[in-house]
Amino acid sequence: MVILLRTLLGILVAIAAATIAVPILVLADLAGGGSGWGLCPGGLSTCSTSYFAGPELAIILLGVLFVMLGGSALCLRALRKHGTRQ
């Protein structure tokens, strides 16, 4: 049971770290002349995204981040509870 909880905790932390890295990677792709992972298909010079594209992306990323961190907190609580029984 402990191994399963530790594995789940590692997966949740990895997903949270990847979620934090997404905006940095998108900006680096745009700065290098790319499409920003599909955010600006024609590149930065012809980018015509909607006014709400940035805030929408931020809300989605923050939602995923809070869910992953909440799941991590629950895993840590379960690990502490399981560890005191032995």
C-alpha positions in Angstrom: 0.0 0.0 0.0 2.8 2.4 0.8 4.6 1.7 -2.5 1.3 2.5 -4.4 0.8 5.8 -2.4 4.4 6.8 -3.0 4.2 6.0 -6.7 0.9 8.0 -7.0 2.5 10.9 -5.1 5.5 10.9 -7.6 3.1 10.9 -10.6 1.1 13.7 -9.1 4.2 15.8 -8.4 5.5 15.1 -11.9 2.2 16.2 -13.5 2.3 19.4 -11.4 5.9 20.2 -12.4 5.0 19.6 -16.1 2.0 21.9 -15.7 4.2 24.6 -14.3 6.6 24.2 -17.2 4.0 24.5 -20.0 3.9 28.4 -20.2 7.7 28.6 -20.2 7.9 26.1 -23.0 5.2 27.8 -25.0 6.9 31.2 -24.7 10.3 29.6 -25.6 8.7 28.1 -28.7 7.2 31.4 -29.7 10.5 33.3 -29.2 12.2 30.7 -31.4 9.8 31.4 -34.3 7.5 28.4 -33.6 3.8 28.3 -33.3 3.7 28.3 -29.5 2.3 24.7 -29.5 -0.6 25.7 -31.8 -1.4 29.0 -29.9 -0.2 31.0 -32.9 -0.2 28.7 -36.0 1.4 31.3 -38.3 4.0 32.4 -35.8 4.1 35.5 -33.6 4.0 38.0 -36.5 0.6 36.8 -37.7 -0.9 35.8 -34.3 -4.5 36.7 -34.0 -5.7 34.9 -30.9 -8.8 35.9 -29.1 -8.7 38.2 -26.1 -9.4 35.4 -23.7 -6.9 32.8 -25.0 -4.3 33.7 -22.4 -6.6 33.9 -19.4 -8.3 30.7 -20.5 -5.0 28.8 -20.7 -4.0 30.2 -17.3 -7.3 29.1 -15.7 -6.9 25.6 -17.1 -3.3 25.3 -16.0 -4.1 26.6 -12.5 -7.1 24.2 -12.2 -4.9 21.2 -13.1 -2.2 22.5 -10.7 -4.6 22.8 -7.8 -6.1 19.4 -8.4 -2.6 17.8 -8.6 -1.4 19.5 -5.4 -4.6 18.6 -3.6 -4.1 15.0 -4.6 -0.6 15.2 -3.4 -1.7 16.5 0.0 -4.2 13.6 0.3 -1.5 11.1 -0.6 0.8 12.6 2.0 -1.9 12.5 4.6 -2.6 8.8 3.8 1.1 8.0 3.9 1.4 9.6 7.4 -1.7 7.8 8.6 -0.6 4.4 7.2 3.0 4.9 8.6 1.8 5.4 12.2 -0.1 2.1 12.2 3.0 0.0 11.7 
